[in-house]
Amino acid sequence: MKAEDSATDSSAIAVSGGRAGIRGDDPAGIRDDAPAGIRDDGPMGDRDGDPARRPDGTPAPQEPPTPSAPRIGTVLAVLAVAAFSLTFPATAWALTGLGPWSVTTCRVVLAALIAGGAMAALRVPVPDRRHWPGLLVVAAGVVVGFPLLTTLALQTSTTSHAAVVVGLLPLTTAAFSAVRTGVRPSRVFWAAALAGAAVVIVFAVQQSGGALTTGDLYLFGALVACAAGYTEGGRLAGHMPGWQVIGWALVGCLPLSLPGAVFALLGEDIHLDGRTVAGLLWLAAGSQFVGLVVWYRGMAAIGVARASQLQLAQPLLTLVWSVLLLGETLTPAAPIAAVAVLVCIGVTQRARVPAGANRDNRP
């Protein structure tokens, strides 16, 4: 019998279990062993809404409704942005007692130990070979490239100036996602994304006095590396849990990061204090591991392009932390910029994104 014949021939439907077939006393034609909502007489299912039943015929308990995946994904992405907003201030704290290479390698080693311990305890299997190239991009972009380049840049740039990179990151990530996945968001989405990026850039440049620093090349390199890592990590999070994406990327870097940390600690001046240790611990646990775990999970739920635009709020949050933790000055233009950015974020979240945006990012 042909495959297409089985879709219409009721005699071809095989039923396993005890009381197979159709109850003779039930005019609705509901099978005793059929799940709730499924009817033998057509695709509309059980219009009467009979509850699911156990094998003994008694009603099975109904599970309470759960929030939709897009809502959960948005919440996770927002939490990740809040964690990322502390990255630059934490880096500035770590640099008070460590060199740039020590900060970069030590944060990776500590985060890899956390991730590796969790995966070993849960006996997580090694990813399929088809995922290794993507994990390599994640490792190069968000494990090594972005931390190293921004740490080098913050030796000569203030956190306010470095916020320019984050201001461009949402737009760059959306562009990388469009190229990588073939998804083309609507013109409204791109217009709001460009407007949000412009607001953040103007505000950040005005905040830093419009001066360019020697770290600008590092910052632009970090922008490209991070956007690539975000895009590929968001795609992989549709095939494995988000924490395993960043976990395997971190563990894969241990053969380089561990000896690198040893050489860096031996070659650079070390003056540990509470602020240095606190900054390094946040970079390792908060920014490098936990933040990326919830970030990739959020992108898997709502799509890379849509999640990336939530990062428009990150530079403003970073500037707030810079005032509170580093004593930098915030201008009165901050509330105006914040409102404008929130409007742009709202538009991007409501703008049309093709359904195929999540074809590689199913939660």
C-alpha positions as CSV (number, residue, x, y, z in Angstrom):
1,M,0.0,0.0,0.0
2,K,1.3,3.4,-0.8
3,A,2.1,5.9,1.9
4,E,-0.5,8.3,0.7
5,D,-3.2,5.7,0.8
6,S,-2.7,5.1,4.5
7,A,-3.7,8.7,5.2
8,T,-7.2,8.1,4.0
9,D,-7.8,4.4,4.5
10,S,-9.0,3.8,8.1
11,S,-8.4,0.1,7.9
12,A,-4.7,0.8,7.5
13,I,-4.5,2.5,10.9
14,A,-2.6,0.2,13.3
15,V,-3.6,0.5,17.0
16,S,-1.5,-1.1,19.7
17,G,-2.5,-1.8,23.3
18,G,-5.4,-3.4,25.0
19,R,-8.8,-2.0,23.8
20,A,-8.1,-1.1,20.3
21,G,-10.7,0.3,17.8
22,I,-13.8,2.4,18.2
23,R,-16.3,2.2,21.0
24,G,-19.6,1.0,19.7
25,D,-21.6,3.0,22.2
26,D,-19.9,6.3,21.4
27,P,-21.4,8.1,18.4
28,A,-18.5,10.5,18.4
29,G,-16.1,7.7,17.4
30,I,-13.5,8.3,20.0
31,R,-11.0,5.5,20.4
32,D,-10.5,4.2,24.0
33,D,-6.8,4.5,23.6
34,A,-6.6,7.8,21.7
35,P,-5.1,10.8,23.3
36,A,-7.4,13.7,24.3
37,G,-8.4,15.8,21.4
38,I,-7.9,13.2,18.7
39,R,-11.0,11.8,16.8
40,D,-11.0,9.0,14.3
41,D,-13.6,10.6,12.1
42,G,-11.5,13.6,10.9
43,P,-8.7,16.1,11.5
44,M,-10.8,18.4,13.7
45,G,-10.3,16.2,16.8
46,D,-12.5,16.0,19.8
47,R,-14.9,18.9,19.7
48,D,-16.4,17.9,23.0
49,G,-13.1,18.4,24.7
50,D,-13.1,15.1,26.6
51,P,-10.2,15.0,29.1
52,A,-7.3,12.6,28.5
53,R,-7.7,9.2,30.1
54,R,-5.4,6.7,31.8
55,P,-5.2,3.1,30.5
56,D,-7.8,2.1,33.1
57,G,-10.3,4.6,31.7
58,T,-10.2,7.1,34.5
59,P,-9.5,10.8,33.6
60,A,-5.9,11.8,33.7
61,P,-4.9,15.0,35.6
62,Q,-4.5,18.0,33.4
63,E,-1.2,19.9,33.5
64,P,-1.5,23.6,34.2
65,P,-0.9,25.9,31.3
66,T,2.6,27.2,30.9
67,P,3.8,30.6,29.6
68,S,4.5,30.8,25.9
69,A,8.0,30.2,24.6
70,P,8.3,33.7,23.2
71,R,7.5,35.3,26.5
72,I,10.0,33.1,28.3
73,G,12.6,33.8,25.6
74,T,12.2,37.5,26.0
75,V,12.6,37.4,29.8
76,L,15.7,35.3,29.4
77,A,17.2,37.7,26.8
78,V,16.4,40.7,29.1
79,L,18.2,39.0,32.0
80,A,21.2,38.3,29.8
81,V,21.4,41.9,28.7
82,A,21.3,43.0,32.4
83,A,24.2,40.6,33.1
84,F,26.2,41.8,30.1
85,S,25.7,45.4,31.1
86,L,28.1,44.8,34.0
87,T,30.9,43.4,31.7
88,F,32.7,46.6,31.0
89,P,32.6,47.9,34.7
90,A,33.7,44.4,35.9
91,T,36.6,44.5,33.4
92,A,37.7,47.9,34.6
93,W,37.7,46.5,38.2
94,A,39.7,43.5,37.2
95,L,42.3,45.6,35.3
96,T,43.1,47.5,38.6
97,G,45.1,44.4,39.7
98,L,45.6,42.3,36.7
99,G,47.0,42.7,33.2
100,P,44.8,42.4,30.1
101,W,46.0,38.9,29.2
102,S,45.6,37.7,32.7
103,V,42.0,39.0,32.8
104,T,41.1,37.4,29.5
105,T,42.6,34.0,30.1
106,C,41.6,33.7,33.8
107,R,38.0,34.5,33.1
108,V,37.9,31.8,30.4
109,V,39.6,29.2,32.6
110,L,37.3,29.9,35.6
111,A,34.1,29.8,33.4
112,A,35.4,26.6,31.7
113,L,35.8,24.9,35.1
114,I,32.2,25.8,36.1
115,A,30.8,24.6,32.8
116,G,33.0,21.5,32.6
117,G,32.1,20.5,36.2
118,A,28.4,20.9,35.4
119,M,28.6,18.8,32.2
120,A,30.7,16.1,33.9
121,A,28.2,15.8,36.8
122,L,25.3,15.5,34.4
123,R,27.3,13.2,32.0
124,V,26.5,15.4,29.0
125,P,27.5,13.6,25.7
126,V,29.9,15.1,23.3
127,P,28.1,17.1,20.6
128,D,27.8,15.7,17.1
129,R,30.6,16.5,14.7
130,R,28.2,18.6,12.6
131,H,28.0,21.1,15.5
132,W,31.8,21.4,16.0
133,P,32.4,24.2,13.4
134,G,29.6,26.3,14.9
135,L,31.1,25.7,18.4
136,L,34.4,26.9,17.0
137,V,32.8,30.1,15.9
138,V,31.3,30.6,19.3
139,A,34.6,30.0,21.0
140,A,36.5,32.3,18.7
141,G,33.9,35.1,19.0
142,V,32.5,35.2,22.5
143,V,35.0,33.2,24.5
144,V,38.3,34.6,23.1
145,G,37.7,37.4,20.6
146,F,35.3,39.7,22.4
147,P,36.8,39.4,25.9
148,L,40.4,39.9,24.7
149,L,39.7,42.8,22.3
150,T,37.5,44.7,24.7
151,T,39.9,44.2,27.6
152,L,42.8,45.6,25.5
153,A,40.5,48.5,24.4
154,L,39.6,49.4,28.0
155,Q,43.2,50.0,28.8
156,T,42.9,53.3,26.9
157,S,39.1,53.8,26.6
158,T,36.5,54.5,29.2
159,T,33.5,52.3,29.7
160,S,31.4,55.1,28.3
161,H,33.3,55.1,25.0
162,A,33.4,51.3,24.8
163,A,29.6,51.4,25.0
164,V,29.7,52.5,21.3
165,V,30.6,48.9,20.4
166,V,27.5,47.6,22.3
167,G,25.4,50.2,20.6
168,L,26.3,48.8,17.2
169,L,26.2,45.2,18.3
170,P,22.4,44.6,18.0
171,L,22.4,45.9,14.4
172,T,25.5,43.9,13.5
173,T,24.1,40.7,15.0
174,A,20.8,41.1,13.1
175,A,22.8,41.6,9.9
176,F,24.9,38.5,10.6
177,S,21.7,36.5,11.4
178,A,20.1,37.6,8.1
179,V,23.2,36.4,6.2
180,R,23.6,33.2,8.1
181,T,20.0,32.0,8.2
182,G,18.6,33.7,5.1
183,V,15.9,35.4,7.2
184,R,14.8,38.9,6.1
185,P,13.0,40.9,8.8
186,S,10.5,43.6,7.7
187,R,11.5,47.1,6.8
188,V,9.9,48.4,10.0
189,F,12.3,46.1,12.0
190,W,15.4,47.4,10.2
191,A,14.2,51.0,10.5
192,A,13.7,50.7,14.2
193,A,17.0,48.9,14.6
194,L,18.9,51.6,12.7
195,A,17.2,54.3,14.7
196,G,18.0,52.6,18.0
197,A,21.6,52.1,17.0
198,A,21.9,55.8,16.0
199,V,20.4,57.0,19.3
200,V,22.9,54.8,21.3
201,I,25.9,55.9,19.2
202,V,25.1,59.6,19.4
203,F,24.5,59.3,23.2
204,A,27.7,57.3,23.8
205,V,29.9,59.6,21.7
206,Q,28.4,62.6,23.4
207,Q,29.0,61.0,26.8
208,S,32.6,60.4,26.0
209,G,33.1,63.9,24.6
210,G,33.4,62.7,21.0
211,A,37.0,61.8,21.4
212,L,38.4,58.7,19.6
213,T,41.0,56.5,21.3
214,T,43.7,54.1,20.2
215,G,41.4,51.3,21.3
216,D,38.9,51.9,18.5
217,L,40.3,49.2,16.3
218,Y,40.1,46.7,19.1
219,L,36.5,47.8,19.7
220,F,35.4,47.3,16.1
221,G,37.2,44.0,15.9
222,A,35.3,42.9,19.1
223,L,32.0,44.0,17.5
224,V,32.5,41.7,14.5
225,A,33.7,38.7,16.6
226,C,30.9,39.0,19.1
227,A,28.1,39.3,16.5
228,A,29.4,36.2,14.7
229,G,29.5,34.3,18.0
230,Y,26.1,35.4,19.0
231,T,24.5,34.4,15.7
232,E,26.1,31.0,15.6
233,G,25.4,30.3,19.2
234,G,21.8,31.2,18.8
235,R,21.5,28.8,15.9
236,L,23.1,26.0,17.8
237,A,20.8,26.6,20.8
238,G,18.1,25.2,18.6
239,H,19.9,21.8,18.6
240,M,21.2,21.6,22.1
241,P,20.6,23.4,25.4
242,G,22.0,26.9,25.5
243,W,24.2,26.2,28.5
244,Q,25.9,23.3,26.6
245,V,26.6,25.6,23.6
246,I,28.7,28.0,25.7
247,G,29.9,25.1,28.0
248,W,31.5,23.2,25.1
249,A,32.9,26.3,23.6
250,L,34.6,27.1,27.0
251,V,35.9,23.6,27.6
252,G,37.2,23.4,24.1
253,C,39.3,26.5,24.8
254,L,40.9,25.0,27.9
255,P,44.0,23.6,26.1
256,L,44.9,27.1,25.1
257,S,43.4,29.2,27.9
258,L,45.0,27.2,30.8
259,P,48.6,27.5,29.7
260,G,47.9,31.0,28.6
261,A,46.7,32.0,32.0
262,V,49.8,30.5,33.6
263,F,52.1,32.5,31.3
264,A,50.1,35.7,31.7
265,L,50.1,35.5,35.5
266,L,53.8,35.0,35.5
267,G,54.5,37.7,33.0
268,E,52.2,40.6,34.1
269,D,52.1,42.6,37.4
270,I,49.6,41.2,39.8
271,H,48.1,43.2,42.6
272,L,45.0,41.4,43.9
273,D,42.4,43.2,46.0
274,G,38.7,42.8,46.6
275,R,37.7,44.8,43.6
276,T,40.0,42.9,41.3
277,V,38.7,39.5,42.5
278,A,35.1,40.7,42.4
279,G,35.5,41.9,38.8
280,L,37.2,38.7,37.6
281,L,34.6,36.5,39.3
282,W,31.7,38.4,37.7
283,L,33.4,38.2,34.3
284,A,33.8,34.4,34.6
285,A,30.5,33.4,36.2
286,G,28.2,36.2,35.2
287,S,29.3,37.4,31.8
288,Q,31.1,34.5,30.4
289,F,28.9,31.6,31.5
290,V,25.5,32.4,33.1
291,G,24.8,35.4,31.0
292,L,25.5,33.5,27.8
293,V,23.5,30.5,28.9
294,V,20.3,32.5,29.3
295,W,21.2,34.6,26.2
296,Y,21.4,31.6,23.9
297,R,18.3,30.1,25.4
298,G,16.4,33.3,24.8
299,M,17.6,33.6,21.2
300,A,16.6,30.0,20.6
301,A,13.0,30.9,21.7
302,I,12.5,34.3,19.9
303,G,15.1,34.3,17.2
304,V,18.5,35.9,16.9
305,A,17.4,39.1,15.1
306,R,14.6,39.9,17.6
307,A,16.7,39.1,20.7
308,S,19.6,41.1,19.5
309,Q,17.6,44.3,19.5
310,L,17.0,44.0,23.3
311,Q,20.7,44.8,23.6
312,L,20.0,48.4,22.6
313,A,19.4,49.0,26.3
314,Q,22.7,47.6,27.3
315,P,24.9,50.7,26.7
316,L,22.6,52.8,28.8
317,L,22.6,50.2,31.6
318,T,26.4,50.1,31.4
319,L,26.6,53.8,31.8
320,V,24.4,53.6,34.9
321,W,26.8,51.0,36.3
322,S,29.7,53.2,35.4
323,V,28.3,56.0,37.5
324,L,27.5,53.8,40.4
325,L,30.6,51.6,40.4
326,L,33.3,53.6,38.7
327,G,32.3,57.2,39.5
328,E,31.9,58.3,35.9
329,T,29.6,61.2,35.1
330,L,26.2,60.8,33.5
331,T,24.7,63.7,31.5
332,P,21.1,64.8,31.7
333,A,20.6,63.4,28.2
334,A,20.5,59.9,29.5
335,P,16.8,59.7,30.4
336,I,15.9,61.1,26.9
337,A,18.1,58.5,25.2
338,A,16.7,55.7,27.4
339,V,13.1,56.5,26.4
340,A,14.1,56.7,22.7
341,V,15.8,53.3,22.9
342,L,12.9,51.7,24.7
343,V,10.6,52.9,21.9
344,C,12.9,51.4,19.3
345,I,13.1,48.1,21.2
346,G,9.3,48.0,21.4
347,V,9.0,48.5,17.6
348,T,11.5,45.8,16.8
349,Q,9.7,43.3,19.1
350,R,6.4,43.9,17.4
351,A,7.7,44.2,13.9
352,R,7.2,41.3,11.5
353,V,9.9,38.7,11.3
354,P,9.4,35.7,8.9
355,A,8.4,32.5,10.5
356,G,11.6,30.9,9.2
357,A,13.6,33.0,11.7
358,N,13.3,30.2,14.1
359,R,13.8,27.3,11.8
360,D,17.3,26.8,13.2
361,N,16.4,28.1,16.6
362,R,13.6,26.0,17.9
363,P,13.7,25.7,21.7
